[in-house]
Amino acid sequence: MDGATLHSELDKKTRRSMKKPKSATFPERQLEIMLEGNELEIPSTKHHLIVGDSRHMPEVADSSVHLIVTSPPYPMIELWDDLFETMGCFDFNAMHSFLATTWKECYRILIDGGIACINIGDALRKIDGNFQLFPNHVKVIENCEAIGFTSLPYILWKKPTKRPNAFLGSGFLPPNAYITQDCEFILIFRKGSSRPFPPKDLYRYASSYTLDERNAWFTQIWQLPGARQENPQLSRRIAAFPEEIAYRLIRMFSVIGDTIVDPFLGTGTTMKVAMKTHRNCYGYEIDAQLIPTIKERVGFEETRKSRKHGSSVKSFNITKR
Ligand SMILES: C[S@@+](CC[C@H](N)C(=O)[O-])C[C@H]1O[C@@H](n2cnc3c(N)ncnc32)[C@H](O)[C@@H]1O
């Protein structure tokens, strides 16, 4: 069966299976169907946590990665002041130069046609009595374009606001009230031109999304709740993004068996979802305090032994620099 026929078979079978109680969700259901027909094996995947600074990623070869999914520390947001200060960055531009070193490494490791998805929010801050916006998304776009990335249409992640009636500024009196900042950006960049595939590539077809998924995902505003931020193992807030964001981006911009990198791994959301969707993953995290949380979230112990779906194996390594 070639890719196109497999795709239409999958579509029919998937539609039929949607009427029954679901035994599994995408992409597991599609993979089960393929395995029934002995068309493909689910690939074994590798997941590598590097406890170190992603401004240098020597563990990852040039042009070997298909997708970057990440969320860096946000410049000018108080939560990240200490981290930037430790790195010798005391102003907006210096903080972005620090991040840009990682964006340059991302460019090096991506294949031609590889995609980088960067989630970032702007900052609001009073400096010398002057309340102002620090447009982080603009700086990331400027720096990534200077590195050589091509900008693609981005997503606005609209979070439900916890205080819908809260005003910043002069309340009901014009003109000194400020817009509530309830959106973050998911910036999307590509290295080079569109990624080529062999005709009717089976893994690509097996990675397709449904009509409903396409309609919900390829739209510019995503209304999604944030992730829970409390973690009893940690002394500070973690600013994790919700799994749904990583899941959508991975399904939208990569295929089964691809390699994904998160250079600012945090609690391991990207790695957890990459594992679930049968993609390889490298995650960089500078803060060793997060290792137990990452291990727990990706299921380190179970993963080492798991042999689900026939011959597929998921392995997990940790390197401490
Ligand atoms: C916004 S958080 C990422 C949250 C992550 N998306 C999650 O879901 O948990 C940014 C993370 O980057 C880490 N970090 C900051 N600078 C780094 C660097 N140069 N290399 C690797 N990790 C870094 C921070 O310690 C922090 O955990």
PDBQT file of the ligand as one rigid body, heavy atoms in Angstrom, charges set to zero:
ROOT
HETATM    1  C1  LIG A 401      10.239  29.215  30.749  1.00  0.00    +0.000 C 
HETATM    2  S1  LIG A 401      11.134  27.905  31.417  1.00  0.00    +0.000 S 
HETATM    3  C2  LIG A 401      10.713  26.546  30.360  1.00  0.00    +0.000 C 
HETATM    4  C3  LIG A 401       9.453  25.871  30.796  1.00  0.00    +0.000 C 
HETATM    5  C4  LIG A 401       9.159  24.617  30.006  1.00  0.00    +0.000 C 
HETATM    6  N1  LIG A 401       8.581  24.927  28.697  1.00  0.00    +0.000 N 
HETATM    7  C5  LIG A 401       8.182  23.730  30.786  1.00  0.00    +0.000 C 
HETATM    8  O1  LIG A 401       7.124  23.384  30.254  1.00  0.00    +0.000 OA
HETATM    9  O2  LIG A 401       8.490  23.397  31.939  1.00  0.00    +0.000 OA
HETATM   10  C6  LIG A 401      12.785  28.241  30.897  1.00  0.00    +0.000 C 
HETATM   11  C7  LIG A 401      13.819  27.246  31.415  1.00  0.00    +0.000 C 
HETATM   12  O3  LIG A 401      15.069  27.493  30.763  1.00  0.00    +0.000 OA
HETATM   13  C8  LIG A 401      16.127  27.238  31.685  1.00  0.00    +0.000 C 
HETATM   14  N2  LIG A 401      17.313  27.928  31.145  1.00  0.00    +0.000 N 
HETATM   15  C9  LIG A 401      17.589  29.235  31.180  1.00  0.00    +0.000 A 
HETATM   16  N3  LIG A 401      18.731  29.512  30.511  1.00  0.00    +0.000 NA
HETATM   17  C10 LIG A 401      19.169  28.325  30.017  1.00  0.00    +0.000 A 
HETATM   18  C11 LIG A 401      20.286  27.942  29.203  1.00  0.00    +0.000 A 
HETATM   19  N4  LIG A 401      21.164  28.850  28.773  1.00  0.00    +0.000 N 
HETATM   20  N5  LIG A 401      20.415  26.649  28.880  1.00  0.00    +0.000 NA
HETATM   21  C12 LIG A 401      19.525  25.711  29.306  1.00  0.00    +0.000 A 
HETATM   22  N6  LIG A 401      18.456  26.014  30.077  1.00  0.00    +0.000 NA
HETATM   23  C13 LIG A 401      18.277  27.301  30.423  1.00  0.00    +0.000 A 
HETATM   24  C14 LIG A 401      15.576  27.757  32.995  1.00  0.00    +0.000 C 
HETATM   25  O4  LIG A 401      16.237  27.199  34.109  1.00  0.00    +0.000 OA
HETATM   26  C15 LIG A 401      14.104  27.341  32.907  1.00  0.00    +0.000 C 
HETATM   27  O5  LIG A 401      13.874  26.100  33.515  1.00  0.00    +0.000 OA
ENDROOT
TORSDOF 0
